[in-house]
Amino acid sequence: MAQSGTAASANPCGMEALWKTSDAITKTVLSYNWLVRRNKAVMDDVRSFGGDLHAVLLRGAAKA
């Protein structure tokens, strides 16, 4: 006869699958957060470069 309720889902194989799933989700979330932080830092550098380039171009236009 089949077991029902929590006893059926608490077997060792089920628990191992839950741990592996939670481990994979944790790694995925941490990787996503790292990529978002990295992307923000790169975009800050790009914006800074754009501002510097704009200032140089405006100075060059004023001299001409």
C-alpha positions, 0 to 999 in steps of 0.5 A: 500500500502506498504511503501518503502525507509527509512520510512519503515526501520525507524519504532520503531521496526526496530530501537529497533532491530538495537540498540539490534544488535549493543549492542550485537556486542559491548559486543562481541568485548569487550569480545573478546578483554578481552580474547585476553589480558588475553591469552597474559598475561597467555602466558607471564607467561608460557614463563617466567616459561619455561625460568626459568625451562630451566635455572634451568635444565642447572645449574643442568646439569653443576653441574653433 
